[in-house]
Amino acid sequence: MTAQSAHLDAVSEAATALYEARRERRQIARISETFGIHIETEAYEVASMNIQRRMQEGAKIVGRKIGLTSKAVQKQLGVDQPDYGILLDTMELLSGATIDMASLVQPKAEAEIALVADRDIDREGLSWGQFLTSIAYALPAIEIVDSVIENWSITLADTIADNASCGSYVLGLEPRKITDVSLIHSGMALLRNGAVAATGSGAACLDSPLLSAYWLACKMIAGGNPIRAGEVVLTGALGPMIPLGGGDRIEVEIGGVGSVRCQADGGQNGSHKRNAK
């Protein structure tokens, strides 16, 4: 077996393991250890393979997400940049929606600012000004992050391969023009069942949600997969993520941007299901 074929086999096997674990709502061991997926490019290949599977089943790409925007989390994982994943139409919910807990494994909720692209962001050598004129609106958002890796014990490669640990996301209903709000200074409060569970601000997200999205836009252009008009970009957590349990009510208030809410149904997630593979 050649090194190239061994590489392809490892990527394919890791993708299948993640795909089946998510379909069966069960946890598995780190794919970085089981299949030797340690390099970022390999991890993104794994993620891409499963996105293609989902698209063959009828899902459509409607946006992108940025993960690891917190400096503290980057330090914890020993990385110096964020990662990214793909948002599918099957993941999108609107404010007031009910979260299907049975479709998730180890869900957590985090507050974010979402941006909506006004046009394709595909210009080589994208300048800051060109980027800003490509963004139409900001929305408050709740990302339901989810991992099939046992106990959230992830490395950078594990979360990249699992599509940046994205489960679903909830968008607010009242867009704000980005010229009308200060996203850096927007304070955030995340409430669970009426009590404040996390706080933060726009500055916690790579110093600014706009800088976070600019990083992603440049990354996507370089990779030949630019952000398209109308796509949503989840720019990263404004504060700590919190566990999401059956029946929990989640409300997020972001200063100047607005509010968004959702509620988990009373069902059980797949966190009790484990597979040592």
C-alpha positions in Angstrom: 0.0 0.0 0.0 1.4 3.4 -0.9 1.6 6.3 1.5 -1.1 8.1 -0.6 -3.5 5.2 -0.5 -2.9 4.8 3.3 -3.7 8.5 3.8 -6.9 8.2 1.7 -8.0 5.1 3.7 -7.4 6.8 7.0 -9.4 9.9 5.9 -12.3 7.8 4.6 -12.4 5.6 7.6 -12.4 8.6 10.0 -15.2 10.3 8.0 -17.3 7.1 8.1 -16.7 6.7 11.9 -17.9 10.3 12.5 -20.8 10.1 10.1 -22.1 6.9 11.6 -21.6 8.2 15.2 -23.6 11.3 14.4 -26.3 9.3 12.6 -26.6 6.9 15.6 -26.2 9.6 18.2 -23.3 8.0 20.0 -19.9 8.9 21.3 -16.6 7.6 19.9 -13.0 7.9 20.8 -10.8 10.6 19.3 -10.5 10.0 15.6 -7.1 11.7 15.8 -5.9 8.7 17.8 -7.9 6.0 16.2 -7.1 6.9 12.6 -4.0 9.0 13.0 -5.6 12.2 11.8 -3.4 14.9 13.2 -2.8 17.4 10.4 -5.3 20.2 9.8 -5.5 19.5 6.1 -6.4 15.9 6.7 -9.0 16.9 9.3 -10.7 19.3 6.8 -10.7 16.5 4.2 -12.6 14.4 6.7 -15.1 17.1 7.3 -15.5 17.8 3.6 -16.2 14.2 2.9 -19.1 14.2 5.4 -20.5 17.5 4.1 -20.6 15.9 0.7 -22.5 12.9 2.1 -25.0 15.3 3.7 -25.5 17.2 0.4 -26.1 13.9 -1.4 -28.9 13.3 1.0 -30.4 16.7 0.1 -28.8 19.2 2.5 -27.7 22.6 1.1 -24.9 24.9 2.2 -26.3 28.1 3.7 -23.3 29.5 5.6 -20.1 29.0 7.6 -19.1 28.9 11.2 -15.9 29.9 13.0 -14.7 28.1 16.1 -11.9 28.5 18.6 -12.1 32.3 18.5 -11.5 32.5 22.3 -7.8 33.1 23.1 -8.2 31.0 26.3 -9.6 28.0 24.3 -6.8 28.4 21.7 -4.2 28.2 24.5 -5.9 25.2 26.0 -5.7 23.3 22.7 -2.2 24.6 21.8 -3.3 26.4 18.6 -2.9 29.9 17.4 -5.8 30.4 15.0 -9.5 29.5 14.7 -11.0 26.7 12.7 -14.2 26.7 10.6 -17.1 24.5 9.5 -20.0 24.5 7.2 -23.6 25.4 8.0 -26.4 23.4 6.3 -30.0 24.3 5.8 -30.9 21.3 8.0 -29.1 22.9 10.9 -30.9 26.3 10.8 -33.6 27.3 13.2 -35.3 30.7 13.9 -35.8 32.4 17.2 -38.5 30.6 19.3 -37.7 27.2 17.9 -37.7 24.0 19.8 -34.4 22.0 19.8 -34.7 18.3 19.0 -32.5 16.8 21.7 -32.7 13.3 20.3 -30.8 14.6 17.2 -27.8 15.6 19.3 -25.2 13.8 21.3 -23.5 16.2 23.8 -25.1 19.6 23.2 -23.9 22.9 24.6 -25.2 26.4 23.9 -23.2 29.5 23.2 -24.1 33.1 22.2 -22.8 34.5 19.0 -23.2 37.3 16.5 -24.1 36.1 13.0 -23.4 38.1 9.9 -25.2 37.9 6.5 -23.2 38.4 3.3 -24.6 41.0 0.9 -22.7 39.7 -2.1 -20.2 37.0 -3.0 -16.9 37.6 -1.0 -14.5 36.2 -3.6 -12.0 38.9 -4.5 -8.4 37.9 -4.3 -6.4 40.1 -2.0 -9.6 41.1 -0.1 -9.1 44.4 1.6 -10.8 45.4 4.9 -12.9 47.9 3.1 -14.0 45.5 0.4 -14.9 43.0 3.1 -17.0 45.5 5.1 -19.0 46.5 2.0 -19.8 42.8 1.5 -21.6 42.4 4.8 -25.3 43.5 5.0 -26.6 42.6 8.5 -25.8 41.4 12.0 -28.1 39.1 13.9 -28.1 37.6 17.4 -27.6 33.9 17.3 -27.4 30.8 19.5 -25.1 28.0 18.3 -25.9 24.5 19.6 -22.4 23.0 19.5 -22.2 19.3 19.7 -19.4 16.7 19.6 -19.4 12.9 19.0 -16.0 12.7 20.6 -16.2 11.1 24.1 -16.7 13.7 26.9 -15.8 16.6 24.6 -12.1 15.5 24.9 -11.1 16.9 21.6 -7.9 18.0 19.9 -7.9 20.6 17.1 -8.0 17.8 14.5 -11.0 16.2 16.2 -13.1 19.3 16.2 -12.2 20.2 12.6 -13.0 16.8 11.4 -16.4 16.9 13.1 -17.3 20.0 11.2 -16.1 22.3 13.9 -18.4 20.6 16.4 -21.5 22.2 14.9 -24.9 20.7 15.8 -27.4 23.4 14.9 -28.0 27.2 15.2 -30.8 29.6 16.0 -31.0 33.0 14.4 -32.7 36.2 15.6 -35.5 37.7 13.5 -34.5 41.4 13.4 -31.4 42.2 11.4 -29.2 45.2 12.2 -27.0 47.0 9.7 -23.4 46.7 10.8 -23.0 50.4 10.5 -25.6 51.0 13.2 -24.1 48.9 16.0 -20.7 48.6 17.7 -20.1 44.8 17.5 -16.9 45.1 19.5 -18.6 46.7 22.5 -21.8 44.7 22.4 -22.3 43.1 25.8 -23.9 39.6 25.9 -25.9 37.8 28.5 -27.0 34.2 28.1 -29.8 33.0 30.3 -30.8 29.5 31.0 -34.2 29.0 32.5 -34.3 32.7 33.4 -31.0 32.8 35.2 -27.8 34.3 33.8 -25.5 31.4 32.9 -22.8 33.2 30.8 -21.7 36.8 29.9 -19.3 38.2 27.4 -18.9 40.8 24.7 -17.9 41.2 21.0 -14.3 41.8 22.0 -14.0 38.2 23.2 -14.4 37.0 19.6 -11.0 37.5 18.1 -11.2 41.1 19.4 -14.2 41.7 17.1 -16.8 39.5 15.3 -16.0 41.5 12.1 -12.3 40.6 12.4 -13.3 37.0 12.9 -15.4 37.0 9.8 -12.7 38.8 7.8 -10.2 36.0 8.8 -12.7 33.4 7.5 -13.5 35.3 4.3 -9.8 35.4 3.4 -9.3 31.8 4.3 -12.3 30.7 2.1 -11.0 32.7 -0.8 -7.5 31.2 -0.5 -9.1 27.7 -0.4 -11.3 28.3 -3.5 -14.6 28.1 -1.6 -15.6 31.7 -1.0 -18.6 32.9 1.0 -21.6 33.5 -1.2 -24.3 36.2 -1.2 -26.9 35.5 1.4 -24.8 33.1 3.4 -24.7 33.3 7.2 -21.5 33.4 9.1 -21.5 32.5 12.8 -18.5 34.5 14.0 -17.7 32.7 17.3 -18.7 32.6 20.9 -19.0 35.8 22.9 -18.6 34.0 26.2 -18.4 30.5 27.7 -20.6 27.7 26.3 -23.0 26.0 28.7 -24.4 22.5 28.8 -27.9 22.1 27.2 -30.4 19.8 28.9 -33.9 18.6 28.1 -36.5 21.3 28.7 -33.9 24.1 29.1 -35.0 27.6 27.9 -32.2 29.6 26.4 -32.3 33.3 25.9 -29.6 35.6 24.6 -29.4 39.4 24.8 -26.7 41.2 22.9 -26.5 45.0 23.3 -27.5 46.8 20.2 -28.0 43.6 18.2 -31.1 42.2 19.8 -32.3 39.0 21.4 -32.9 35.4 20.3 -34.3 32.4 22.2 -35.0 28.7 21.9 -36.1 25.8 24.1 -34.9 22.2 24.2 -37.6 19.6 24.1 -37.9 17.1 26.9 -36.2 14.3 24.9 -32.9 12.7 25.8 -29.8 13.3 23.8 -27.4 10.6 22.8 -24.8 11.4 25.5 -25.3 8.1 27.2 -24.3 6.1 24.1 -20.7 5.3 23.8 -18.5 3.2 21.5 -14.9 2.7 22.4 -13.7 2.4 18.8 
